[in-house]
Amino acid sequence: MLELLVVAVGGAVGAAARFMVDGEIRARHNGGFPWGTFVVNVSGSFLIGVFSTLFFTLAHHGVPSDVALLVQFALTTGLCGGFTTFSTATVESVRLAQSGRMRLALANTLGTLLLTVLSAGLGVAVGGMFG
């Protein structure tokens, strides 16, 4: 039950952060490309990479595994899961394609895929430097 609570709280914080970050970016960029969702997903993937190494770092430094796992659930599944949004990115690509903006749809789809994977890898590397 505690795991569910920490994921729910983390998810609520992540969703609120996504709403704020996306809104700020949309207010500054009124073009056709969905920069808000793109930035959220790339930065969230980086954080997931960093946080995914945290469990091992905490365990290595003597933190009990059940506590480290709760932190992991709160940060990756909860916070980052609520922050990132694959479904919105895919819908935005479909809408771009439907409106005839195929290049933007392709840039959003491929750019999101490529940069989120690279960001997650970079996050794992950065997180590993603190272990």
VENTAWO-V319237 format. One line per field, one symbol per residue. ss: DSSP state (@ for helix, = for strand, . for the rest). psi: psi as a letter, one per 30 degrees, with the letter a starting at -180 (. if undefined). burial: I if it has 9 or more other C-alpha atoms within 8 Angstrom, else O. A space follows every 10 residues. Layout:
ss->???
psi->???
burial->???
This chain:
ss->.@@@@@@@@@ @@@@@@@@@@ @@@@@@@@.. ....@@@@@@ @@@@@@@@@@ @@@@@@@@@@ ....@@@@@@ @@@@@@@@@@ @@@..@@@@@ @@@@@@@@.. .@@@@@@@@@ @@@@@@@@@@ @@@@@@@@.. .
psi->eeeeeeeeee eeeeeeeeee eeeeeeffjg afkieeeeee eeeeeeeeee fffeeeeeef ggkkeeeeee eeeeededee efeljeeeee eeeeeeeegg ieeeeeeeee eeeefeeeee eeeeeeeffg .
burial->OOIOOIIIII IIIIIIIIOO IIIIIIOOOO OOOIIIIIOI IIIIIIIIII IIIIIOIIIO OOIOOOOIII IIIIIIIIII IIIIIOOOII OIIIIIIOOO IOOIIIIIIO IIOOIIIOII IIIIIIIIOO I
